[in-house]
């Protein structure tokens, strides 16, 4: 009986070692939670302070001068939210990696970031093109779609639950493309609520 238990324990250890070598497991649940909080705060500020809530696809400076004029502030706000989310993720992941006796930067993390970077950069460039052509109503759908694709692509190098989060973002992106007037709501659900739920699940499933 004892030999069987030792055998099972050895298999579990081997599986853990193989998993660590093939997947980045230092993503912190609290990083997801905080990213969601930042996103909800950003959506609230964009709606209440900057009165940003596109309800159609195409806008022109003549027709809706206030919304277009406030767009740079919204873009700056989005960049601020992004920097806070990335900074928090790096800090908390570094602490978790140090606690696990692992390095935060390695070949596996590099592959993960490359897989995320391709759709994120493509999506960012597309958003700039859309803004230049007045297609402001597609900003929220495009950010959700390409972010979802980035998560789905990167999920092969980290927790599999990231794949589900990516599919949720893609679904919300498609939904917000159909109902442009609810774009900001879908964005808040995707980047805010979904991140918080994901972070809580990750924390209690893998970190407790």
Secondary structure, 3 states (H helix, E strand, C coil): CHHHHHHHHHHHHHHHHHHHHHCCCCCCHHHHHHHHHHHHHHHHHHHHCCCCCCCCCCCCCCCCHHHHHCHHHHHHHHHHHHHHHHHHHHHHHHHHHHHCCCCCCCHHHHHHHHHHHHHHHHHHHHHHHHHHCCCHHHHHHHHHHHHHHHHHHHHHHCCCHHHHHHHHHHHHHHHHHHCHHHHHHHHHHHHHHHHHHHHHHHHHHHHC
